[in-house]
Amino acid sequence: MNRSFERFARKHRLAPERLIEAVERAQSGLVDARLGSGLIKQRVGREGQGRSGGFRAVIVLEVGKLAVCVHGFAKNDASNLNATELEALRALAKVLLRMGEEQVEAAVARGVLIEV
């Protein structure tokens, strides 16, 4: 995850296990919404509740290779991304998807990306 998403997850007490579950569902083909340019949107449940009214995680995904949570929002705060947010996230996805394994590891070492 990036720092922005890490702050979101910490603020909302979003357990890492919930994020791992969302990524695993996506890796197995169960994607809630495909946003293009390697972006997906997955539902993530609140503690003790289901996924439908919980949170939404926007994830840069390359199956079997890379999954980075880059944006999160509560379903009751926003129903979807606006065009400006989507454009910015697609640009970020392109950068992340071009990174090699060594570049990802370096970003984790520098704290730019946080491993879950």
C-alpha positions in Angstrom: 0.0 0.0 0.0 1.1 3.6 -0.4 1.4 6.0 2.5 -2.0 7.7 1.7 -3.8 4.4 1.9 -1.9 3.4 5.0 -3.1 6.6 6.7 -6.7 5.7 5.6 -6.4 2.2 6.9 -5.0 3.3 10.2 -7.7 6.0 10.7 -10.5 3.5 10.0 -8.8 0.6 11.9 -8.8 -1.5 8.8 -7.1 -4.8 9.7 -4.4 -6.0 7.3 -6.2 -9.4 7.0 -9.2 -7.6 5.4 -6.9 -6.1 2.8 -5.2 -9.4 2.1 -8.6 -11.0 1.7 -9.6 -8.3 -0.8 -6.4 -8.9 -2.8 -6.8 -12.6 -2.7 -10.3 -12.4 -4.0 -9.1 -10.2 -6.9 -6.2 -12.6 -7.6 -8.7 -15.4 -8.0 -10.8 -13.4 -10.4 -13.4 -12.1 -8.1 -13.1 -8.4 -8.9 -15.9 -6.0 -7.7 -15.1 -3.4 -10.4 -12.5 -3.0 -13.1 -11.5 0.7 -13.5 -9.0 0.3 -16.4 -5.2 0.8 -16.6 -4.6 -2.0 -14.0 -6.9 -0.5 -11.4 -9.7 -2.4 -9.6 -12.1 -1.5 -6.9 -12.7 -4.0 -4.1 -15.2 -3.9 -1.3 -13.6 -4.3 2.2 -15.9 -5.1 5.2 -15.9 -3.1 8.4 -15.0 -5.0 11.5 -17.9 -7.2 12.5 -19.9 -6.3 9.4 -20.2 -7.4 5.7 -18.6 -5.8 2.7 -21.6 -4.1 1.1 -21.7 -1.1 3.5 -18.0 -1.0 4.4 -15.0 0.5 2.6 -13.8 0.6 -0.9 -10.2 0.0 -1.8 -8.7 1.0 -5.1 -5.9 -1.4 -5.9 -3.3 -1.5 -8.7 -3.3 -5.1 -9.7 -1.1 -7.3 -11.9 -2.2 -10.8 -11.0 0.5 -12.9 -9.5 3.0 -10.0 -9.5 1.9 -6.8 -7.9 -1.0 -5.5 -5.7 -0.8 -2.0 -4.2 -3.7 -0.4 -2.3 -3.6 3.2 -3.4 -6.9 4.8 -2.4 -9.6 4.1 0.1 -13.0 5.5 1.0 -16.0 4.6 3.1 -19.1 3.7 1.1 -21.1 6.2 3.2 -18.6 9.1 2.4 -18.6 8.6 -1.4 -20.3 6.2 -3.7 -17.6 6.3 -6.3 -14.5 8.1 -7.6 -14.9 11.3 -9.6 -13.2 11.8 -13.0 -10.2 13.7 -11.6 -9.5 11.1 -9.0 -9.8 8.3 -11.5 -7.4 10.0 -13.9 -4.8 10.6 -11.2 -5.1 7.0 -10.0 -4.7 5.6 -13.5 -1.5 7.7 -14.0 -0.2 6.3 -10.7 -1.1 2.8 -11.8 0.9 3.2 -15.0 4.0 4.2 -13.0 3.6 1.3 -10.5 3.0 -1.3 -13.2 6.2 -0.2 -15.0 8.3 -0.8 -11.9 10.4 -3.9 -11.7 10.8 -6.1 -8.7 14.0 -4.3 -7.6 12.3 -0.9 -7.8 9.3 -2.1 -5.8 11.7 -3.5 -3.1 13.6 -0.2 -3.0 10.3 1.7 -2.6 9.4 -0.6 0.3 12.8 -0.1 1.8 12.4 3.8 1.6 8.9 3.6 3.1 7.2 4.9 -0.1 5.3 1.6 -0.3 4.3 -0.4 2.8 4.2 -4.2 2.6 1.2 -6.0 4.2 
